[in-house]
């Protein structure tokens, strides 16, 4: 699965006029797909962007449990640093 497949799979949860996942790392996509299986069970879950720049990664979403956004960003960074 690549980023386009991911965004298509979760398009129901992607906020209007946002890009969604912008990373094409296969391991990141696989990791996020697993995490999203739980996120989509959260009422009113929406995501906006998942992107990186200069080894800094950001994940923008609504209605995640406390600390989950930072956990996702740190895991993506860890994958890219391998």
N, C-alpha and C positions, 0 to 999 in steps of 0.2 A: 504494500500500500504506500502511495506517495501522498504528498500534502493535498493534492487535488482530490484524490479518492477520500481522504480523511474529511475534508471540508464538505464534500458531497454527502458522505455518510451522516455527518452531524449538522447538515444545513438547517434542520428544524431548530437547532439550538444556537445558531450563529446570528448575532444581532444584525439587523438591517444596515447596509452600507459599510460593513466592516470586512476585512480581508481574511479573518480566521487564521489558520495555521499557515505560517510563511516560511517554515523550515522544511527542508527535504531530506533530512537525515533519517534513514530507515529505522534505526534503533529508537530515535526520539518519537517517530510516528507510532511505532509499535507500543512504546511505553504510554504515550498519551491515549491511544486507543483503549488500552486496558483501564486507565484512570477514568476515561470518559464513560465507560460502562457503569461506573458508580455515579458520576456527576449527573448523568441524564435522569437519574432517579430522584434528584433533588428538585423540589418544586421551584419553578421559575428560574432554573439554571439557564444562563446565557453566557456565551463567550464572544469575545470581540477580536482579539489578536493574540497570537503567540509568535513572537519574533525574537531575533537576536541582532546585536550590533556590537562589534569590537569585544567579543567574548562576554557580553552582558546580555542576559535573556529576560524577557518579560512575558507575563501571562495575564491577560486582562479578562476577567469573568465576574459574573454576579452570583451571589448566594452560595459561595463555597464555605466549608467549615474553616474556622480560624486557623491560620498558619498554613493552609493547604496551598495557597498561591506561591508562597515562598518555597515550600517544599518542591513544587513542580519546577520553579525557576532554577533551584539548586540542582535538581536531578538532571535537567537539560544541560546545564553547565558542566556537570560531571561527565555526562555522555560525550560532550564535545571535547573535553580535555583528555579523553583516552587516546 
